[in-house]
Amino acid sequence: MGCLVAAFWSLLNPRTLLLGAVVFLFLANYFKRRRPNNYPPGPPVLPIVGNFFHMGFKEPHLSLQQHVKKYGNIFSMEIGRFSTVIITGLPLIKEALVHQDQKIVNRPVAPIRDLIFKNNGLIMSNGQSWKEQRRFTLTTLRNFGLGKRSLEERIQEEAQHLNQTIEEESGQPFNPHFKINSAVSNIICSITFGERFEYQDDQFQEMLRLLDEVIALEVSIFCHLYNMFPWIMKFIPGPHKEVFGKWEKLKLFIARVIENHRRDWNPDKPRDFIDAYLNEIEKHADNPTSSFNDENLIVSTLDLFFAGTETTSTTLRWGLLYMALYPEIQEKVQAEIDTVIGRSQLPSMAARESMPYTNAVIHEVQRMGNIIPLNVPREVTVDTTLAGYHLPKGTMILTNLTALHRDPTEWATPDTFNPEHFLENGQFKKREAFLPFSIGRRACLGEKLAKTELFIFFTSFLQKFTFKPPHNEKLTLKSRMGITISPASHRICAVPRWEFRTCCKDGNREARIVTTSDSSRVILAAMGCLVAAFWSLLNPRTLLLGAVVFLFLANYFKRRRPNNYPPGPPVLPIVGNFFHMGFKEPHLSLQKHVKKYGNIFSMEIGRFSTVVITGLPLIKEALVHEDQKFINRAVTFVRDHIFKNNGLIMSNGQVWKEQRRFALTTLRNFGLGKRSLEERIQEEAHHLNQTIEEENGQPFNPHFKINSSVSNVICSITFGERFEYQDDQFQEMLRLLDEVLCLEMSICCHLNNVFPRIMKFIPGPHKTVLVKWEQLKLFIARVIENHRRDWNPEKPRDFIDAYLNEIEKHADNPTSSFNDENLIVSTLDLFFAGTETTSTTLRWGLLYMALYPEIQEKVQAEIDTVIGRSQLPSMAARESMPYTNAVIHEMQRMGNIIPLNGPREVTVDTTLAGYHLPKGTIILTNLTALHRDPTEWATPDTFNPEHFLENGQFKKREAFLPFSIGRRACLGEKLAKTELFIFFTSLLQKFTFKPPHNEKLTLKSRMGITISPASYRICAVPRA
């Protein structure tokens, strides 16, 4: 055999070898690519590269039209690995996608897409996986509002946010790209993720940027080459590698959102698409052939995010561009909007039937925008025949929507923007040759959503603004080729309508009003003359100066301090002492003013004239001796908007008296101060210890474990039940509560209390707070509704049952405060106060124990002596445990969780410390200064239980007021003291708390409605 090879080799040389290899490749390629019999004609196929150079990659949809002229409505090309057939004309498209849809239903999967998504998701999947995913998604989208009024309202709200953002540009040139993307994307985000994002959210904007980049990169020449020669291109650097990285980042973002959902997922109450999908995964867990799995969830969610963001937003950007280029069409749309909707009413789908011209313009934007010019590719699933030609299995089908939407036999002026294409006798006319959403079983599943978004967003834009080209900038219809065709980057001016403008003619000033409303011209002309007469007396400088002077004077007279009013820092115009507060730690920033102005000083905080009082004598004078004059709560705008005058904490007057009296009586009836409630706390402490024991001495965050156990005590009183710590709905409640506690102290919420009329138009955390409080109220309302179903007035089980009895009892009294809204807010107040304050104090306690091990040892020694290791801690043992009691009190003093007490309001003009306090003045009680007063405490800034000990016995301190004093002191004080003692003693009976190895614990805090420890981890080592 060796001799045979040697003889053969002697006949060859490198040149003939190379020639042979080339001939072989050409022949192999020829046999692979040769057209079968009766196959559609097409341009000549080049060896290896096929029709790669016939495509015209800058605008492939246009380059194909020359082949239509030459080969007719059906022709073939070799594109990448695919034998491809391009079909043109409505009859052929309907034949392929409707009548033969079963044979042409699949998606061809290019190597680049296969590597990223495989057979997952909604857009590029095939077979049973696609059927299951599409069916589930359609059902779920309908369940979450698709085609319903609720989703339409979400779109209206988002359109308002977008208009506010555009209005901030003040008519100056701006790029609308990511503003529109953000707004449109928020709609699909609210369905899939269960939340909308602020337009300034960095993570959200990064997602949109990544999406925009992959849309452009996927049609780059490198990606086309990858689809042709994947085995070669995987070794070559280029944009195709970037595409992989960016898609993976997008998938990672979705995976994190899903992981967050899993933490508080409640199968019985799905909040959004992801929750519903998690239910479906659970349902099919035992079916190995099911397509419902984590990877399909990620890709399906990403498909919804991509399709729900890109297509509609790109169409809207084309729409604004066409309006700026065709001002006469824009004016007609605005005239129709003014006639049918007006300027103040929100656009809705109900108005669309009465707005044929606007509807026609939107359709013409879609026709001319032509954002998916060749449709999404299809693949032949079995050998078939189309237009008399044989199409083998695996052939890729491209639908030439560009030719369809520019067909001169279908459209009077195919290459011109002309809304008349969709009008007949002044009425809207549907056109069969209009297929922006495709047709057949693989048509866009979000078509109804997209149509709603397009109408509401577009109408809302033109209701509020007139779009114009920037001065000295020329707008064009140049496009950027990507997965979709979008307008090339451009700037545009959005001029608010009804805007006053000034122009000069021959040196004379003329005032006029810009408007397009024909119906109001007479009134506007009269107004114009009046404004012109007034304007002739003024100029912009004097007008601006006058406005500033007016605002300053109005603010001065409003905020000027009355005679004999407490001194304070200088009050700035408009903002008052807003910037004197130090919002990171306002309670500490106030202490410098105490040093300067004394124990009583004034500030202007938000809408309120505020007096801060310091020192035990003054605090007792205000809250005890004069409590009738300082009895009310100061109600901020945010709180008033959420709760009004309801509940236990923020209500005033007769409502507060009735609610507090009832709550105190009812809490006593259900165990407050009795042995039965103490036993409940002992049982809950046992559950908590078991949960902590599962950590096996490893580092963990005690936050929600402690929150869960403390909350269960108040839940057992108010709801009549305790929750498992893994209960998703319970954890969601605790998470929401934790978030609102933090958000209410954000700068945006403070600004909302100062400038509510302005902030209602501005997105931010202040809007999120309102939503989260409403979610908490909704949870309580559902619990109450469940109680009503089996409520027995003769046998009240808990606070809610007792309150329902009270509502029934006062049903005929129109002045009674016992009603459903007060029940919801009172229950929520109990849940909040009964959860947050005690659990936060306990978290401070464990932190101090880990930082002061010698104090922890003394507490444990006392526990071992008095209670032992096996007996349950009880309040009966507290008298015999002075050191432990002192430690708990020192935790409260140093934790200082409510540093300025609950604000009070002066009910009548009064005098305090010789100063005059007018009715309506807000009183802040400076508990921080009181609990760190060096005249009261030996080492005020050090954790020292000796502050509460004298000769080894516990000593009460008058300057210790964590529960406040007077008639508005905390009504749950007795419950909180019992919980603190039993939980704290139980924890130190079972564990020794230590810092994790190589982690340093600090006393950093998080500012919210309460001051809580910054997030930390701790080790709970079981005691031997």
ROVEXDO-216780 format. One record per residue (C-alpha): residue in one letter; x, y, z. Coordinates in steps of 0.001 Angstrom, whole numbers, plus 500000, padded with zeros to 6 digits. Each point is the difference from the previous one (the first is absolute). Example, Ala and Ser with C-alpha at 12.3 -4.5 7.8 and 13.67 -1.06 7.14 Angstrom:
# ROVEXDO-216780
A512300495500507800
S501370503440499340
***
This chain:
# ROVEXDO-216780
M500000500000500000
G502927502318500768
C501425499368496543
L496628500877498445
V499804503291501933
A503635500833499084
A499284499383496326
F496864502173500153
W501829502792501881
S502768500095497386
L497398501131497451
L498930502978502185
N501478503324501057
P498646502854502209
R498505501847496999
T497966497001498828
L499005499247503604
L498651503546500461
L498226499865496652
G498403496680500942
A498802501386503347
V498434503021498287
V498299497824497361
F498685497709502741
L498568502910502000
F498370501510496918
L498474496657498982
A498802499265503549
N498463503477500206
Y498401499617496567
F498306496703500896
K498905501407503355
R498567503221498586
R498702498921496593
R496383500887499545
P497578497072499872
N497598499517497144
N497175502533499747
Y501628502264502584
P499361503789499829
P502497501860497792
G502480502508501411
P503338501736499515
P503065497817499291
V501387498254503062
L503706500600500590
P502121497125501361
I500443499944503799
V498418503413500640
G496685499368498224
N498124503278499423
F501854501773502808
F500955502918497754
H496536500307498435
M498446501066503298
G501216503586500416
F500466499959503760
K499425503713500583
E496385499712498805
P499359496343499060
H496224500475499791
L500493502588497224
S502688498071498117
L497605497036499739
Q497477502080498038
Q502176499933496873
H499770496201500049
V496192500237500290
K499981501994496739
K502188497408498312
Y498729496674501393
G496438500812501096
N498069499549503262
I501820496829501011
F503739499518499618
S502820498192501778
M503366500899501527
E502675498225502030
I500416502016503206
G502457498598502511
R499195496358500695
F496452500425498751
S498405499413496649
T497639502949500045
V496865500919498075
I498698503585499995
I496264500418499388
T498319503234498956
G496372501073499601
L496945499542502208
P498629496818498360
L503311498129500380
I500540501244503556
K496508498896501050
E500481496631498270
A503245499368501914
L499200501440503441
V496277499249500255
H498866497215497681
Q503255497992500256
D501006501217503458
Q500279496426501333
K502725499284497425
I501776503335500403
V499629500534503762
N503559499551501299
R502734502560500546
P503393499372498352
V502632500216502707
A503241501674498949
P503193498826501792
I500336503273501910
R496438499743501356
D500279496280500665
L503106500588502108
I498244502684502078
F496419498720500342
K499901496418498697
N496346498904499572
N498723502220502812
G497669502947500331
L497152501327497891
I501556501493496871
M502519497448498692
S498756496736501543
N498292497218498045
G497846496922500426
Q498350499074503267
S502122502481501946
W498711502919497925
K496376498835500256
E500172499669503782
Q501807503299500506
R497731502004497686
R496778498524501405
F501102500668503572
T501189503532499210
L496787501023498232
T497909498756502933
T502254501665502579
L500129503343498203
R496201500042499909
N499887499185503717
F502266502963500692
G497963502512498072
L500565499544496256
G496952501489498317
K498561501219503309
R499413503460501409
S502562499487502785
L502887499727497531
E498730502966498020
E500144502065503206
R503607498904500519
I500855501226496510
Q498230503319500646
E501982500436503213
E503284499200498247
A499147502452497216
Q499613502688502667
H503435499148501436
L501508500215496511
N498308503322499263
Q501346501410503272
T503502498868499029
I499697501564496535
E498592503195501518
E503224500376501990
E501816500606496696
S498135503364499826
G499624499844496221
Q503760499617499456
P501454497380497630
F500358496511501507
N500427496409498858
P496710498167500720
H501500496509499635
F500436498780503581
K497219502106501489
I497474498239497757
N501735496636500487
S499764500397503785
A496298500814499974
V498973497230497604
S502223497472501743
N498387500796503354
I496684498617498739
I501368496536499239
C502170500188503156
S496884500553502124
I498499496812498529
T503122497813500026
F501928501326503027
G497053501413501939
E501548503465500218
R500838503084497998
F503401501701500142
E500895503634500444
Y501505501427496809
Q503172500850501929
D500425496430501293
D503563499046498990
Q499319496267499737
F496904500583497861
Q501874502353497673
E502857497485499729
M497465497354498914
L498574502309497337
R503503500924498797
L501026496341499707
L496798499208498123
D500597502869497584
E503571498856499370
V499164496357499261
I497214501092497648
A502601501886497915
L502866497490500349
E498041496897498950
V499831501192496391
S503696500914499799
I502059498296497302
F501901498057502686
C496773498476501306
H498961499056496460
L503413498383499504
Y499590498132503295
N496677498596498772
M501752498821496817
F503263498704501477
P499466499482503761
W502881497484500270
I502426502671498698
M498518503193501495
K500014498644503543
F503797500411499922
I499899503545498589
P499374503077502181
G497320502500498964
P496496501351500684
H498542496478499884
K501831499291503279
E498549503202501513
V496506498831499071
F500449496846502090
G501246501995502984
K497191502539499859
W497243497396499648
E501485498140502976
K499901503208502064
L496336500448499103
K499258496395500950
L501891500466503277
F497889503060500857
I496807498004499368
A501366497091502067
R500586502363502957
V496465501372499755
I498671496429500001
E502140499146503023
N498594502994501877
H496492498860499099
R500695496527501348
R500835501419503425
D496488501317500576
W498037497967497465
N496492499002501096
P498512497346497660
D496486500978501068
K500433503650499050
P502134500444496890
R500896503674499532
D501323499886496452
F501173497844497089
I503042498685501901
D497920498884502992
A497499498286497686
Y502870498247498193
L501492498811503305
N496595498468500747
E500121498243496634
I503512498639500685
E498746498671503340
K496934498482498328
H502140498111497424
A502834499099502376
D499403496256499574
N499731500152496193
P503455499527498423
T498693500942496525
S498498503321501101
S501499503170498521
F499286501955503196
N503415500457501586
D502316502771501178
E501738500502496652
N496714500341498142
L498771502431502658
I503098502178499519
V499766500015496201
S496205500439499886
T500237502948502386
L502840501459497938
D497956499539496805
L497094501900501562
F502349502730501203
F501609500321496558
A496817499849497918
G498006502120502453
T502677502695500028
E501551500237496563
T497194499790497442
T497537502512501488
S502665502488501097
T501651499927496555
T496630500607498320
L499320502942502332
R503405501501499175
W499154499758496301
G496657501602500807
L501513503093501648
L502480500327497153
Y497210499927497378
M497975502542501997
A502943502404500091
L500500499532496248
Y496285500282499143
P498702502876502188
E496728500264498071
I499172496377500880
Q500997500641503614
E497587502964500141
K497118497863498740
V500707497352502632
Q500098502661502726
A496739501532498762
E498319496577500216
I501450499432503485
D498728503401501172
T496535499297498592
V499553496439501285
I502097499851503183
G500932503563500889
R503133501140501757
S499475498628503516
Q498313496608499501
L502281496971499767
P499977498288496574
S498290496604500111
M499191497221497553
A496313500875500317
A500753503185498040
R501770498253497120
E496827499279498026
S499243503737500029
M503516500893498819
P500367498510496500
Y502691502445498876
T502258499362503015
N499498496250499571
A500885500303496303
V503167501969500809
I501163497322502475
H499418497285497389
E501879502032497396
V502915500385502453
Q500103496195500268
R499806499564496212
M502759502500499250
G502110499114503050
N499964496372498821
I502042499003503040
I500129496240499277
P500352500133496202
L500403496277499289
N497841498762502871
V501424497437502413
P501326497049497907
R498062496739499706
E501185496494499117
V498297497312497934
T499275496980502241
V499163497472497236
D500547499965496220
T497281502167498508
T498949501985496929
L499483503767499835
A498939501894496849
G500741496812498034
Y503588499782501254
H501431497167502103
L501310501064503430
P502010497292501823
K499832499570503759
G502371502430501756
T499599502807497455
M499937503421501657
I497127502328499034
L500374503790500079
T496802502053499665
N500655503171497996
L497930502475502036
T501977502891498516
A498619499287496523
L496516499391501442
H499956503297501900
R501328501917496961
D497972498165497331
P498699502575497471
T497021497749499254
E498960500209503666
W500952503569500979
A499236503185498063
T503310501699500935
P502087497072501292
D503207501945500687
T498358503047501594
F498679500433503542
N496272500256499346
P497364499198502663
E497323499995497263
H501127496432499260
F497975498985503078
L496997502290499480
E496870499713497910
N497306502701500079
G501584501360503184
Q499772496667501822
F502825497634500928
K500469497170497491
K501777496728500805
R502435498824497335
E500645496301499381
A503463500795498614
F501055501463503370
L501871497344502026
P502364501629502535
F499145497264502537
S500173497169497436
I497123497509499663
G499262496389500791
R500793497954503070
R503378501654500549
A498700503556499762
C501139502362502759
L498312498902503241
G500251503548501388
E498098501594497094
K497116501227502170
L502390501455502589
A502069501722497306
K496931501561498389
T498839501351503366
E503443501389500802
L500403501613496579
F496642501764500178
I500272501229503605
F503660501063499898
F499760501651496563
T496748501820500787
S501341501065503390
F503156501452498355
L498083502100497502
Q497447501044502600
K502772501656502028
F502704500967497475
T500714501154496489
F503078498258498577
K502377502036497860
P503494499713498524
P502663501789502079
H501057503409498738
N502718499678497307
E499802496173500103
K498492498010497147
L498025496878500816
T500173497096497546
L498463496565499633
K503361498244500157
S499789496698501832
R502208497718502059
M499936496357498968
G499715497473502785
I497647497182500935
T497496502810499502
I500286503083497789
S500093503056502237
P500500503687499271
A503624501149499944
S500897501885503166
H498389503437499922
R498919502879502188
I496554501557500046
C498210502863501759
A496805499329501978
V498353503409500397
P497225500008502628
R496730501054498365
W498236503257501028
E503422501489500592
F500400503780500104
R502549501280497500
T501397503419499309
C501231501183496627
C501014503388498625
K498634501598496854
D501423503349498884
G501188500733503536
N496537499555501561
R499230497238502498
E497190497641499167
A498671497317502372
R498328496958498581
I498960496538501132
V501088496878498167
T497053497669499579
T498347497817497400
S496461500100501362
D497613501571497526
S497096499929502454
S501628502463502410
R501426502608497613
V497682502847501030
I500775499563503696
L503700499584499287
A500076503147497867
A498438502001502849
M502469498509502473
G502830500778497591
C499004503685499837
L499796500221503783
V503378498355500439
A501487502241497294
A498772503151501774
F501443498817503313
W503215498733498415
S500703503383498382
L500534501402503516
L502494497317500935
N503136498226498868
P501289496532500924
R502463501337502588
T497411501994501960
L497514497126499740
L502515497531501431
L501062502425502706
G496361500652500925
A499254496291500245
V503033499393502216
V499160502961502265
F496394498822500271
L501026496472500971
F502499501250502570
L497517502436501558
A497198497415500077
N502356497499501598
Y501258502581502508
F496514500925501206
K499017496358500171
R503100498876501902
R500897503027502097
R500288499147503662
P497360501490502309
N500924502067503030
N501626498099502853
Y500492496888497847
P502904497638500762
P503254500951498211
G501516497785497315
P502272499812496945
P499336502486497152
V497050499040497834
L500810499831496278
P497386501208497503
I497699497295498608
V501886497028501513
G500029501197503617
N502483497969502077
F499887497070497592
F503804499965499640
H500651500391503742
M498554496562500713
G502767497671498827
F497796497248498601
K502455497161500549
E499810500460503784
P497571502872500739
H499837499206503722
L503762500578500286
S500060503119497808
L497463501617502351
Q502356499719502979
K502245502811498739
H496962502300500046
V499335498971503635
K503499501222500882
K499424503298498220
Y496350500817500807
G499295498018503191
N497371497454501012
I497252501549497894
F500550501252496455
S498032500319496780
M500396498855496402
E497901500102496846
I499751496392498804
G497888499400496923
R496593501580500412
F500397500096503762
S501238502578502464
T501810497672502369
V501318500340503557
V502546497521501350
I499994499508503792
T502834498456501996
G500396499008503644
L497756498042502380
P498258503011501651
L498893501474496648
I498945496605498608
K497885499256503103
E498522503499499893
A498867499525496390
L498970496334499936
V498626499544503533
H499015503260501728
E498831501777496823
D499166496850498017
Q496508501214499080
K501601502838498014
F502597497698498360
I497822496943499450
N499686499943496213
R502273498330497457
A501603502077497264
V498822498473496741
T502403500351497067
F498765500042496434
V501235496448499313
R498320498582503102
D496796501931499433
H499832498691496449
I500386496406501205
F498057499900503267
K497987503227500247
N498646500322503578
N499787496246500585
G501619497461502278
L501776500184503334
I503296501742499306
M499275503020497776
S496313500700500749
N498797502941502094
G496954501228501906
Q497005497810500661
V501201497370497510
W503228499479501921
K498222499859503368
E497502497383498800
Q502614497880498216
R502521500054502863
R497395499238502678
F498649497073497983
A503464498655499146
L501183500087503628
T496879498193501207
T500163497406497240
L503716499304500450
R499378499358503710
N497109497666499125
F502317498017497741
G502759499547502559
L501967503245500395
G501583499798503465
K498698496459500575
R501718496657500347
S498412498690496775
L501815502578497847
E503263499382501850
E499708496322499082
R499531500968496341
I503208502048500120
Q501863497097501639
E498794497683497247
E501094502450497299
A503414500400501666
H500334496212499839
H499242500051496224
L502583502767499522
N502664498060501891
Q499358496927497844
T500373502076496821
I503264501541501233
E501282496591501087
E499720498858496352
E502804502447499126
N502424497712501906
G502045502900501346
Q500704501337496503
P499636503704499139
F496435501115499167
N497962503190499800
P497521500002502910
H497792502745498521
F496975498141498617
K500254497060502403
I499500502354502950
N497421502063498092
S498008496842499263
S499883498792503592
V499152503381501554
S497385500686497316
N498336496654500682
V499079501153503491
I497995503009498801
C498651497941497081
S498566497453502424
I498086502837501710
T498865501923496924
F499596497232497369
G499405497106502389
E502876497957498573
R503748499719499832
F501919499451496733
E502763497573499144
Y503298501823499435
Q500116498625496453
D496514501303499137
D500520502046496827
Q497097502370500588
F501131500693503561
Q503559500664498846
E498722502288497245
M498103501998502654
L503132500316502127
R502089500959496967
L497511502689498950
L499915501334503560
D503782500135500128
E500143501846496678
V497442502681500884
L501748500604503340
C503151500846498077
L498444501786497003
E497903502394502101
M503204501709501102
S501334500398496451
I500726503478498697
C497169499617497474
C497452499355502763
H501247503044501912
L499698502052496818
N496502498624499497
N499025501268503446
V501515503410499186
F498789500366496392
P497124497521499515
R498525501902497051
I503255499725498076
M501107496536501088
K496771498345498871
F501231500509496427
I503493498656500670
P500827496274500185
G502029498743502957
P499952498018503261
H497126502142501317
K497789498358497381
T501349496551500932
V499146500614503676
L496363500665499130
V499819496800497950
K501602497846502701
W497724501362502743
E497029499238497733
Q501284496440499560
L500183499611503787
K496475501395500365
L498793497619497308
F501473497030501882
I498193501084503191
A496763500520498034
R500223496414498697
V500530498629503520
I496941501967501173
E497962498675497080
N500980496431500949
H498943500716503592
R496602501265498855
R499262496681498287
D499970498052503291
W499543502803502511
N497875499120503015
P499026503129502008
E499435497817503064
K503536498597499959
P502587502558498908
R503324498256499392
D502288503008499711
F500263503789499592
I498443499951496504
D496944498030501151
A499549502348502958
Y500255503016497686
L497408498518497616
N497699499745503028
E500654503677500711
I499207500995496394
E496734498065500288
K499235501647503329
H500467503533498570
A498420499301496601
D497209502553500591
N502329502726501268
P501217502146497060
T502554501808502214
S501657496787501243
S503636499423499054
F499503496218499938
N500075499142496316
D501920497818497554
E502703502572499232
N500734500561503679
L500074496228500548
I502576499593497221
V502237502816501241
S499677499101503711
T500931496381499224
L502918501183497872
D501144502334502820
L500000497079502442
F501870497811497523
F502609502717499364
A500516501085503611
G499810496446501349
T502613498782497514
E502526502743499417
T500860501568503360
T500625496845502061
S501769498107497207
T502311502958499287
T500868500295503699
L500791496275500137
R502266500296496944
W501871502810501753
G500161497764503075
L501696497092498233
L502435502409498356
Y500974501511503361
M500405496527501535
A502396498968497218
L501964503236500465
Y500010499814503820
P500674496305500791
E500735500733503673
I496478501446500427
Q498532497017498137
E501793497639502400
K498526501780503031
V496481499764498550
Q500467496285499290
A501334499409503511
E496892501663501460
I497732497968497703
D501717496762501028
T499648500902503687
V496380501141500011
I498365498018497155
G502456497306499008
R500457498519496538
S496709498099499575
Q497317502158501647
L498168502489497772
P500696503656500835
S496961501765501490
M499130503457501312
A499823498560503510
A503810499608499885
R500702503596498967
E500039501383503538
S502738497521500844
M502066500961496945
P501005503668500464
Y503098499817497776
T498110498503497032
N497247502585500476
A502595502786500066
V501628498697496802
I496644500016498187
H499343503574501117
E503495501043498895
M499319498417496593
Q496939502232499699
R501902503107501124
M502922499489497633
G497887498618497141
N497880503167500230
I497781498666497231
I497512502908499932
P502387502897500601
L497534502902499677
N496890498218501295
G496730500098498060
P499426503671498999
R497289501937501880
E498017503042498957
V498883502968502120
T496176500027500093
V499555503547501392
D502304503024500387
T502087499316503082
T503195500847501875
L502945497683500678
A503180501007501867
G498817503614499681
Y499746499833496183
H496815500473498006
L499001496960497902
P497152500640497514
K497384497379499219
G501271497580497329
T503657500095501126
I501679496596499809
I501824498741503097
L502962497637499682
T501171498343503217
N503781499687499986
L500332496522501539
T503521499682498550
A501257502834502208
L498036498665502983
H501415496475499667
R503542501340499545
D499772502808502583
P503295500083501984
T498132501458503010
E497772496891500065
W502384497195498967
A503502499329501329
T501375498823496616
P497332501218497560
D501702498788496793
T501085496590501290
F497987496805500387
N499917499703503773
P497272498001501841
E501153501628503269
H497855502998498984
F497004497935501143
L501524498441503106
E500458501233503536
N501560497773502667
G499461497003497713
Q496284500653499657
F498095501267496948
K499378503741500086
K497305501751497974
R501135503194498291
E497618502900499409
A502085501178497035
F499336496722498185
L497066500452497601
P500179497476497119
F496198499631500085
S499379503750500397
I497762501290502808
G496582501489500431
R496704499034498438
R501544499228496611
A502691497714501394
C500357496636498245
L496876497930500747
G502009496792499509
E502629500877502634
K499099497075502290
L500047497541497085
A503352501326498740
K501615499705503464
T498803496400500303
E501266499114496515
L503370501660500536
F500613498147503248
I498851496541498864
F501560500082496507
F503316501486501163
T500334497696503012
S499018496966497934
L502598500822497314
L502858500401502497
Q498842496919501907
K500605497880496873
F502766501799498076
T503156502064500265
F500090502704497328
K503320500756498319
P501308501932496990
P500673497783496950
H503617499059499378
N501829502750498075
E496917502262500057
K499890503135502101
L496716500964501632
T499229503723500317
L497255502161501468
K499149501582496657
S496300500679499642
R497385500252497260
M497752503043500197
G496307499423499478
I496832500661501984
T502021498147502630
I503780499809500382
S501050496407499436
P503411498349499801
A501588499961496559
S499759496512498488
Y502396497641501787
R500786496307500458
I500556498333503339
C500847496556501341
A497681498362502543
V502111497300501659
P497883497499501988
R501036500000503645
A501451496734501238
***
